[in-house]
Amino acid sequence: MNRRRLAVAGAFVTLTTAAALISPTTPATAGPWDGVRSWETATVQRVVDGDTLIVNDEVTGAESRIRLLGINAPEITTSAHAGQCGGALGRQIMKSLVPVGTRVRLAAVDQTSTGKSARPQRVVLAFNPKTGEFDQDLAWAMAERGLGVWFTVPKEAAMSSLYREAIAGAQSRRDGIWNPNLCREALQPDAVLSLRLGRTAPGGKVADEWVSVRNTGASTVDISGWMLRDSGLQGWYTFPGGSILTPGDYRVVHTGTGTPGQPDGHDVYAGASARLYQDVGTGPALVGDGAYLLDAAKNFRFWREYPCTATCEADPLAGGVVIDAISVGQGKGKARAKTQWVRLANKGAAEACLDGARLDTVAKAYRFAPGTCIPAGGTWTLNVRKGSATPTEAFWGLTDPALWKSGTARLISDRDQVIATGSW
């Protein structure tokens, strides 16, 4: 599919009064369009919700329930489940984009690609009578209006970077579901919370995957009834009554099972049996996920998505936290491992917390535990050997060296953004 034949998607619909919260924007004009192939042409029979259509194939006459690739729109109320805030608005906007009878072109990397309930997964391009082309990307149009979270399928992520860009714009404008007052007036509007993701290494334990929620503001916040979700689930953890965060306090919500309050008083467990957060991978298409914190009114209030893209703002720790010194050790083998260490220094004016970050030494990667913080002007040392941790140093617990005779260490955020480097 030639990207030059795809017109911008944002200008092909006039929004209704109910969509007044959605502001227009200047759409992107280029993206990884050549990564998908058109498989079917169909006619819209019904709009189910903001990311699902029922269409009839123009060649075979077969009816299909099509799931849009790239976004996950809020659910509508059905006999099977309650709706989500923004669900009705999303369906209304989709109906205005593709009224019944609209012709659409269905594209994908793989024609056999299906999702939940065996729904074909497709990039859906609506016919544009002004250009005579199928050049109106429905997922992009919904994303720019803030009516879906970023949702990637590893084998169908050819256009995910374009959708991520559109969603980021909607988030910055607080359009659609990103409006903190969409559902009803925001609870505790002065709350300032930060989320960090602790992803596990491939094959890691489910309980080792977590999301931290830290109060970085000046006032106490009651997050009782607030809910964490990822891009695919309606919600995977709701904070119980009495979940109070004073300034600087935090909770660590583990995906798996464990004992609440262990290993320290900040930890809680969702009890899931499988990891939620997929690996980024090494392919050319952008694959990732996010953690989203909704208040008790179900407004999206805070979020953290990964990986970082080229348009990401600089990490707030960059320039403040530096790799201050590295010891490659003395001797050989296990003896050298005992004298290897990496020291970080916080040159900034505020405490720096490394929740979810990792130190990559090429040979190994050390993942920082939640609550690892360096005071302004302070240092923190990672020793390769075994030992007992203190507030200013940790021990990797390795018996073999983690640092080669020469190389580069990188401090990388939970969004895979490089914070600092150090070479030896």
C-alpha positions in Angstrom: 0.0 0.0 0.0 1.6 3.3 -1.1 1.7 5.9 1.6 1.5 8.7 -0.9 -2.1 7.7 -1.8 -3.3 8.0 1.8 -4.9 11.3 2.6 -5.1 12.8 6.1 -7.8 11.3 8.2 -8.7 14.1 10.5 -10.7 16.3 8.3 -13.3 13.9 6.9 -16.1 14.2 9.5 -18.0 17.0 11.1 -18.4 16.2 14.8 -21.7 16.4 16.5 -22.5 18.5 19.6 -22.0 15.5 22.0 -18.4 15.4 20.8 -17.6 18.9 21.9 -14.9 17.6 24.2 -13.0 16.4 21.1 -10.8 19.1 19.5 -9.6 19.0 15.9 -5.9 18.5 15.3 -3.5 18.5 12.4 -3.0 14.9 11.4 0.2 13.2 10.5 0.9 12.9 6.8 3.3 10.0 6.7 3.6 6.6 8.4 4.5 3.0 7.9 1.7 2.4 5.4 3.6 0.1 3.2 3.6 -2.5 5.9 0.0 -3.7 5.4 -1.8 -5.2 2.4 -5.4 -4.8 1.4 -7.3 -8.0 1.6 -11.0 -7.2 1.4 -13.4 -4.5 0.3 -16.7 -4.4 2.3 -19.7 -2.3 3.2 -20.5 -1.2 6.8 -23.7 -2.8 8.1 -23.4 -1.7 11.8 -21.1 0.1 14.2 -20.8 -2.0 17.3 -18.6 0.4 19.3 -15.5 2.6 18.9 -13.3 -0.2 17.6 -15.6 -2.8 16.1 -17.7 -2.9 12.9 -19.9 -5.4 11.2 -19.4 -5.4 7.5 -20.4 -7.4 4.4 -17.7 -8.5 2.0 -18.4 -7.0 -1.5 -17.2 -10.2 -3.3 -18.4 -13.1 -1.1 -21.3 -11.4 0.7 -20.0 -12.8 3.9 -20.7 -10.9 7.1 -17.8 -10.3 9.4 -17.2 -8.6 12.8 -14.1 -6.6 12.3 -11.8 -5.4 15.1 -9.7 -2.3 14.3 -6.0 -2.6 14.8 -4.0 -0.1 16.8 -6.5 1.1 19.5 -8.7 -0.2 22.2 -11.8 1.9 22.6 -14.0 2.1 25.7 -16.6 -0.6 26.0 -20.4 0.1 25.6 -23.0 -1.3 27.9 -24.3 -4.7 26.9 -26.3 -7.5 28.5 -22.9 -9.2 29.3 -21.0 -6.3 30.9 -21.3 -2.7 32.1 -20.0 0.0 29.8 -17.0 2.3 30.3 -16.9 6.0 30.4 -16.5 7.3 26.9 -18.0 4.1 25.3 -21.2 5.7 24.1 -19.3 8.7 22.8 -16.8 6.5 20.9 -19.6 4.6 19.2 -21.3 7.9 18.2 -18.1 9.2 16.7 -17.5 6.0 14.8 -21.1 6.1 13.4 -20.4 9.6 12.2 -17.2 8.5 10.5 -18.7 5.5 8.8 -22.5 5.6 8.4 -24.2 2.4 7.4 -23.5 1.7 3.7 -20.0 3.2 3.8 -17.5 1.3 1.7 -14.3 0.3 3.5 -11.0 -1.4 2.6 -9.7 -3.9 5.1 -5.9 -4.3 5.4 -3.5 -6.3 7.5 0.0 -7.8 7.5 -1.6 -11.3 7.6 -5.0 -12.1 6.1 -5.6 -14.7 8.8 -5.0 -12.3 11.7 -7.8 -12.6 14.2 -8.3 -11.5 17.8 -10.8 -12.2 20.6 -13.8 -14.3 19.5 -12.0 -14.9 16.2 -12.7 -11.4 14.9 -10.6 -10.5 11.9 -8.1 -7.8 12.9 -7.8 -5.1 10.3 -6.6 -1.6 9.5 -9.9 -0.1 8.2 -9.7 2.6 5.5 -13.0 4.3 4.7 -13.8 5.5 1.1 -13.3 9.2 0.6 -15.6 10.5 -2.1 -13.5 13.7 -2.4 -10.4 11.8 -3.5 -12.0 8.6 -4.8 -9.6 6.6 -2.6 -9.9 4.5 0.5 -7.7 6.9 2.5 -9.5 7.6 5.8 -7.9 5.5 8.6 -10.6 4.9 11.2 -8.2 3.9 14.0 -6.2 7.1 13.4 -9.3 9.2 13.5 -10.4 7.7 16.8 -6.9 8.0 18.2 -6.6 11.7 17.4 -9.9 12.4 19.1 -8.8 10.6 22.3 -11.2 7.7 22.0 -9.0 4.8 22.5 -5.8 3.6 24.3 -2.8 2.5 22.3 -3.2 -1.3 21.6 -0.5 -3.2 19.8 -0.5 -6.7 18.3 3.0 -7.9 17.8 2.4 -9.5 14.3 0.2 -6.6 13.3 2.1 -3.5 14.5 3.1 -2.1 11.1 1.2 1.1 11.7 1.3 1.3 15.5 3.8 4.1 15.6 1.4 6.4 13.7 -1.4 5.6 16.1 0.9 6.2 19.1 1.7 9.6 17.7 -2.0 10.5 17.3 -2.8 9.2 20.8 0.1 11.2 22.3 -1.4 14.4 20.8 -4.8 13.7 22.2 -3.2 13.0 25.7 -1.4 16.3 25.6 -4.6 18.2 24.7 -6.6 16.1 27.2 -9.1 15.1 24.5 -11.7 12.3 24.8 -10.9 9.8 27.5 -7.8 11.8 28.5 -10.0 14.6 29.8 -9.8 14.2 33.6 -13.4 15.4 33.9 -15.0 13.3 31.1 -16.9 10.9 33.3 -17.7 13.4 36.1 -15.8 16.0 37.9 -12.3 14.7 38.8 -11.8 13.5 42.3 -8.9 15.2 44.2 -8.0 17.4 41.2 -4.8 18.5 42.9 -3.4 15.0 43.0 0.0 14.5 41.4 1.0 10.9 41.0 3.6 9.1 38.9 3.5 5.6 37.5 6.5 3.4 36.8 6.5 -0.1 35.2 8.6 -2.9 36.5 8.7 -5.4 33.6 10.4 -8.8 34.1 13.0 -10.3 32.0 11.7 -13.0 29.5 10.7 -16.0 31.5 10.6 -14.0 34.8 8.1 -14.6 37.6 4.7 -13.0 37.3 5.0 -11.6 40.8 8.2 -9.8 39.7 6.1 -7.7 37.3 4.7 -4.6 38.9 3.5 -1.0 38.6 4.4 1.6 41.2 2.2 4.5 42.1 4.0 7.3 43.8 2.7 10.6 45.3 5.0 13.2 43.9 2.8 16.1 44.8 2.5 18.3 47.9 -0.9 17.0 49.3 -2.1 13.6 50.6 -4.1 11.6 48.1 -6.7 8.9 48.9 -6.6 6.4 46.1 -9.2 4.1 47.6 -11.4 2.8 44.7 -8.9 4.0 42.0 -8.1 1.4 39.4 -5.1 0.2 37.4 -5.5 -1.1 33.9 -3.4 -1.9 30.9 -4.2 -1.4 27.3 -6.2 -4.6 27.0 -8.1 -5.1 30.3 -10.9 -3.1 31.8 -9.1 -3.1 35.1 -6.7 -5.5 36.8 -6.4 -4.0 40.3 -8.6 -1.7 42.4 -7.1 -0.1 45.5 -8.9 -1.0 48.7 -10.3 1.4 51.3 -7.6 3.1 53.3 -5.2 3.4 50.5 -3.7 6.8 51.5 -0.6 8.2 49.9 1.1 11.0 51.8 3.7 13.1 49.8 6.5 10.8 48.8 4.6 7.6 49.7 4.0 4.9 47.1 2.4 1.5 46.5 3.8 -1.3 44.4 1.1 -3.4 42.7 2.5 -6.8 41.7 0.7 -8.6 38.9 1.1 -12.0 40.5 0.5 -13.5 43.9 2.2 -12.8 47.2 1.8 -11.6 50.8 0.6 -8.0 51.1 3.1 -5.9 52.8 6.0 -8.0 51.7 8.9 -7.5 50.9 8.0 -4.2 52.6 4.9 -2.3 53.6 4.4 -0.8 50.2 3.6 -4.0 48.3 0.2 -5.3 47.2 -0.7 -8.2 44.8 -3.3 -8.5 42.1 -3.2 -12.3 42.0 -2.9 -12.8 38.3 -1.4 -16.0 36.8 0.2 -14.4 33.7 2.2 -11.3 32.9 0.3 -8.3 31.5 3.2 -6.4 29.9 4.6 -7.7 26.7 8.2 -7.4 25.6 9.1 -4.6 23.2 11.0 -7.0 20.9 13.5 -6.1 18.1 11.2 -5.8 15.1 10.8 -2.7 13.0 7.3 -2.1 14.1 6.5 -0.4 17.5 5.2 -2.8 20.1 4.4 -1.8 23.7 1.8 -1.2 26.3 0.9 1.0 29.2 -0.3 1.4 32.8 -3.3 3.6 33.3 -4.6 4.9 36.7 -8.3 5.8 36.8 -9.9 7.6 39.7 -13.0 6.3 41.5 -15.1 8.1 38.9 -13.3 6.2 36.2 -11.6 9.2 34.7 -8.2 8.5 33.2 -5.9 10.5 35.5 -2.3 9.3 35.1 -0.5 6.9 32.7 2.8 5.5 31.7 3.4 4.0 28.3 6.4 2.2 26.8 8.6 2.2 24.9 9.5 5.8 24.5 9.4 7.1 20.9 11.4 9.7 19.0 8.9 12.4 20.1 9.0 11.6 23.8 10.0 14.3 26.2 13.4 13.9 27.9 13.3 11.7 30.9 13.2 13.9 34.0 16.2 12.1 35.5 18.4 12.7 32.4 21.2 15.1 33.3 20.5 14.7 37.0 21.4 11.1 37.6 24.8 10.2 36.2 27.1 7.1 36.2 29.7 8.6 38.4 32.3 5.8 38.6 32.9 2.2 37.5 35.2 -0.5 38.9 35.9 -3.4 36.6 37.6 -5.2 39.5 40.9 -6.9 40.1 42.0 -10.4 39.4 40.1 -12.9 37.3 36.7 -14.7 37.4 35.0 -14.8 40.8 37.7 -12.8 42.4 37.2 -10.0 39.9 33.4 -10.1 40.4 33.9 -9.4 44.1 35.5 -6.0 43.4 33.2 -4.8 40.6 30.8 -2.0 41.1 29.0 0.9 39.5 28.2 4.1 41.3 25.4 6.5 40.4 25.3 10.1 41.6 22.3 12.4 41.8 23.5 15.9 40.6 19.9 17.2 40.6 18.1 19.4 43.1 15.5 16.8 44.1 15.4 13.1 45.1 15.7 10.8 42.1 13.8 7.5 42.3 14.8 4.7 39.9 11.6 2.5 40.0 11.5 0.3 37.0 14.9 1.4 35.5 17.7 -1.0 34.7 21.4 -0.8 34.4 22.6 -2.5 31.2 26.3 -3.6 31.2 26.0 -5.5 27.9 26.8 -8.7 29.6 24.0 -8.4 32.2 21.1 -6.2 33.1 20.2 -5.2 36.7 16.6 -4.1 37.3 16.1 -1.6 40.1 13.6 -2.5 42.8 10.8 0.0 43.5 11.7 2.5 46.2 15.4 2.8 45.1 15.9 6.5 45.5 19.0 8.7 45.6 18.7 12.0 47.6 19.8 15.2 45.9 23.6 15.3 46.0 23.8 11.7 47.1 25.3 8.5 45.6 24.2 4.9 45.3 26.4 2.0 44.5 25.6 -1.4 42.8 28.0 -4.1 43.9 28.2 -7.1 41.6 28.9 -9.5 44.5 26.6 -10.8 47.2 25.9 -8.7 50.3 23.2 -7.0 52.4 21.6 -3.9 50.9 21.6 -0.5 52.6 19.9 2.7 51.5 23.0 3.7 49.6 24.1 0.4 48.0 22.7 -2.8 46.6 24.2 -6.2 45.8 23.6 -8.0 42.5 24.4 -11.3 44.0 26.5 -12.6 41.1 29.6 -14.8 41.4 30.8 -14.1 37.9 31.9 -10.7 36.5 29.2 -8.5 35.1 31.6 -6.0 33.5 34.0 -6.8 30.6 37.5 -5.4 30.5 36.1 -2.5 28.4 32.6 -1.4 27.5 29.7 0.9 28.2 27.1 0.8 31.0 23.7 2.4 30.3 21.1 3.5 32.8 17.7 2.9 31.0 14.3 4.0 32.2 11.2 1.8 32.3 10.2 3.3 28.9 13.5 2.1 27.4 14.9 5.6 27.3 18.6 6.1 28.0 19.1 8.3 31.1 22.9 8.1 31.5 25.9 6.3 30.1 29.4 5.5 31.4 32.3 3.9 29.6 35.5 2.2 30.9 
